[in-house]
Amino acid sequence: MQFSNELSFARTLDKQSTINFRDQFIIPSHKGAEAIYFLGNSLGLQPKTTVSYIEKVLSSWSDFGVEGFFKGSEPWLQYHDGLADPLAKIVGALPDEVVIMNSLTVNLHLMMVSFYQPKGQRIKIICEAKAFPSDQYMLETHIRQRGYDPDEVLIEISPREGNFTINEEDIFTAIEKNKDQLALVMWGGVNYYTGQLFDMSAITRKAHEAGARVGFDLAHAAGNVDLQLHDWNVDFACWCNYKYLNSGPGTLGSAFIHRRHHNDDSLHRFAGWWGYRKDSRFLMQKGFIPIESAEGWGLSTPSPVLFAAHKASLEVFNKVSIKKLSVQGKLMSSYLIFILSEINSVCHEPLIKVITPQQEKERGCQVSMLMLKNGRDIYEYLSANGVFADWREPQVIRVAPVPLYNTFTEIWQFGNILREACKIQTNT
Ligand SMILES: *Cc1c(COP(=O)(O)O)cnc(C)c1O
């Protein structure tokens, strides 16, 4: 598409768009007007229905007390059943392959219990260098707890000298080179810092060929890009539901476990009563018998209050295919990258280096800008002028125009504010 840096062009794109869900969300305001909220990759906005769905759970609690688990129009005991189907669609899973429980880092540990099974020489884990800190700490402590030295187990893949993103060939080479010692590939579907999207299908295939298992952290991928976890044959995946999935701060996370593992008795797990067979859970008997689905990895009573927020969000997603959303998200970021190149071209020297891949197939809807001069001041100016962006040391501003509630017009407006910021903060 031929882009133009004209307001009328951005407005036309918005008018032609068939994805119109902005009015279903509460947009934060700035000085009485709607702010430009480009942080759906950090905390997604609140659907307008969230409050009433939560209130329904609370009134069920008022009316029935503990019997709310069994009574009312939405008994809490079955609440999960209504969420599995729409959630599974978003990640390309079968409904019995997803479970909503705990939170992301906890779930990563639980999946490691089952899917990291070091044996003899086969102890190594391939992962991204500088993954999101929680993922690094999870691996480090989990490996140590198994009696291994993280330095001997972890094979970290970095970008090549002078690059910001990882060359996928380097992942494949590492898998091939370590094929006799490899136990697991643990990777992020979309890198949180650069926004790089990986070919999860190819990574899974190569890891399986080497006799290893594969797990993905989809914190920045779920609800952002098109995923086909079941068909790709991924062993497990985990994600949080508060970023692109708009289910509220610190809400329950999710895990995917491929169906072929559901009845595998050889997998270890850390169990709790919520993963016990539903037909006999309340007989409270000795000896753990898991539900034959991803729910069999559940441990504890989940909060119906949090399920209610999740339901409000999934209902919006259910109105549009994730494929279509993903295409729109990539297009919006392409437009943003175009606007950034226009800003660079009118300055004496380039001020912004986009470290997110330019190719649409290598990213979702996030754009990470490496600020070459006075980045922190520019970021402060953006914040003071109603733009929600985020600052990552030492000099990166991340923004994510999200197709569910952001617009091309906002991207154009953002460009204007950013150009003004660059002018003031750098005298260019
Ligand atoms: C956001 C994010 C997390 C956060 O984990 P929580 O357990 O939900 O706090 C972890 N890993 C990645 C890659 C993330 O992007």
PDBQT file of the ligand as one rigid body, heavy atoms in Angstrom, charges set to zero:
ROOT
HETATM    1  C1  LIG A 501       4.782  -9.632  30.519  1.00  0.00    +0.000 C 
HETATM    2  C2  LIG A 501       5.705 -10.779  30.516  1.00  0.00    +0.000 A 
HETATM    3  C3  LIG A 501       5.885 -11.566  31.664  1.00  0.00    +0.000 A 
HETATM    4  C4  LIG A 501       5.177 -11.247  32.956  1.00  0.00    +0.000 C 
HETATM    5  O1  LIG A 501       4.978 -12.386  33.723  1.00  0.00    +0.000 OA
HETATM    6  P1  LIG A 501       3.939 -12.372  34.959  1.00  0.00    +0.000 P 
HETATM    7  O2  LIG A 501       4.195 -13.679  35.600  1.00  0.00    +0.000 OA
HETATM    8  O3  LIG A 501       2.573 -12.231  34.381  1.00  0.00    +0.000 OA
HETATM    9  O4  LIG A 501       4.285 -11.208  35.813  1.00  0.00    +0.000 OA
HETATM   10  C5  LIG A 501       6.727 -12.660  31.566  1.00  0.00    +0.000 A 
HETATM   11  N1  LIG A 501       7.384 -12.954  30.419  1.00  0.00    +0.000 NA
HETATM   12  C6  LIG A 501       7.237 -12.205  29.300  1.00  0.00    +0.000 A 
HETATM   13  C7  LIG A 501       7.949 -12.569  28.046  1.00  0.00    +0.000 C 
HETATM   14  C8  LIG A 501       6.412 -11.083  29.328  1.00  0.00    +0.000 A 
HETATM   15  O5  LIG A 501       6.284 -10.329  28.240  1.00  0.00    +0.000 OA
ENDROOT
TORSDOF 0
